[in-house]
Structures are given as structure tokens and as C-alpha cells.
Amino acid sequence: MAFGGGGFGGGGFGGGAARPKGAALSTPSPVIHLRGLSNGVTSTDLVTFAHPFGPVRAVMMLPNRGQALVEMEREEDAVRCVDYGQTSPVYVGDRQAFGTYSR
């Protein structure tokens, strides 16, 4: 499985800037905002990527922006997915994905 290594402010995964000391992580949500996706990534690719963490309720592609929203059935599943990405690089398709909880 592929995700983005190292956390970035906002309780996400990916190689962004480090969270400032003492800054609170964003509130967990069943919706994960992914960015850094290639234009060829499909909703099926995203379901295949996220399904090992739990059932996927919905996927919303944000065309031409390299982004998507993935809603998990349960918040705990999204937390497991984001936690995994904090320690392991995540790839969806041919590019490293970066993500955080969505509000």
C-alpha cells in the first residue's frame, strides 16, 4: 500500500511542512482530502487504495485539480488510513498522495 510519509499540520499524511510544536491536529473526520493525484486516477483507484482500511461510502473527484475526497463508512477507518500515512509513503496510481481530514 502506498501513502505519504511524515505528518504535516492538520493531522494528515504526506511530505508537507512539519506541524508547529504545540499545534493541535485537525479534528478527525470520516472524510479524507487527498491531493497530489495524477489526472489519470479514477474513483475505482481511490476505492481500491482506501478499502483495506474499511468500507468506502463515497468518492468525489475534483477534476483538473489533482484532488479527491474519500468518505469512509466510519471515522475510525479514516483515522487508521491517515495514521498509516503518517509513517508510510502512500501512492495512488503513479504519484505520492498527500492527505488530511476534511471538514
C-alpha positions in Angstrom: 0.0 0.0 0.0 1.2 3.5 -0.6 0.6 6.7 1.4 2.7 9.8 2.1 5.4 9.8 4.8 5.8 12.3 7.6 3.0 14.3 9.0 2.0 17.8 8.1 0.0 20.3 10.2 -3.6 19.3 10.0 -3.5 15.7 11.0 -2.6 14.4 7.6 0.0 12.5 5.8 2.5 13.4 3.2 5.7 15.3 2.9 4.5 18.7 3.8 5.9 21.1 6.4 6.2 19.9 10.0 3.4 20.8 12.3 4.4 23.6 14.7 5.2 22.5 18.2 2.1 22.6 20.3 -0.3 23.0 17.3 -3.4 20.8 17.5 -4.1 18.2 14.9 -7.2 18.8 12.9 -10.3 17.0 14.2 -10.7 13.5 12.8 -13.5 13.1 10.2 -14.7 10.2 8.1 -13.8 12.3 5.0 -10.2 12.3 3.8 -9.0 15.1 1.4 -6.3 13.7 -0.9 -4.1 15.9 -3.1 -1.2 15.3 -5.4 -3.2 12.9 -7.5 -2.4 12.4 -11.2 -5.1 13.3 -13.7 -5.4 9.6 -14.6 -6.5 8.5 -11.2 -10.1 7.2 -11.1 -12.6 6.7 -8.3 -12.0 3.0 -8.6 -8.3 3.6 -7.9 -9.3 5.5 -4.7 -11.7 2.9 -3.5 -9.0 0.2 -4.1 -6.5 2.3 -2.2 -8.8 3.1 0.8 -10.7 -0.2 1.1 -8.1 -2.0 3.2 -8.8 0.5 6.0 -12.6 -0.1 5.9 -15.6 0.3 3.6 -15.7 3.4 1.4 -19.0 5.3 1.5 -18.3 7.8 -1.3 -15.6 9.3 -3.6 -15.7 12.8 -5.0 -13.2 13.6 -7.7 -12.1 17.2 -8.1 -11.3 17.3 -11.8 -8.2 19.1 -13.1 -7.1 19.8 -9.5 -5.3 16.5 -8.6 -7.6 16.2 -5.6 -10.4 14.0 -4.3 -12.5 13.4 -1.2 -12.9 9.9 0.1 -15.6 9.3 2.7 -15.1 6.2 4.8 -18.1 4.4 6.4 -16.7 5.1 9.9 -14.5 7.8 11.3 -12.2 5.1 12.9 -11.5 3.8 9.4 -10.4 7.2 8.2 -8.2 7.6 11.3 -6.5 4.3 10.6 -5.9 5.4 7.0 -4.5 8.8 8.0 -2.4 7.3 10.8 -0.9 4.8 8.3 0.1 7.6 6.0 1.9 9.4 8.9 4.5 6.6 8.9 4.5 5.1 5.4 4.6 6.7 1.9 1.3 6.4 0.1 1.0 6.2 -3.7 -2.3 6.3 -5.6 -1.6 5.5 -9.2 1.9 6.6 -10.1 2.2 9.6 -7.7 2.6 10.1 -4.0 -0.6 11.2 -2.3 -0.9 13.7 0.4 -3.9 14.0 2.7 -5.7 15.3 5.7 -9.1 15.1 7.3 -11.7 17.1 5.5 -14.3 19.2 7.4 
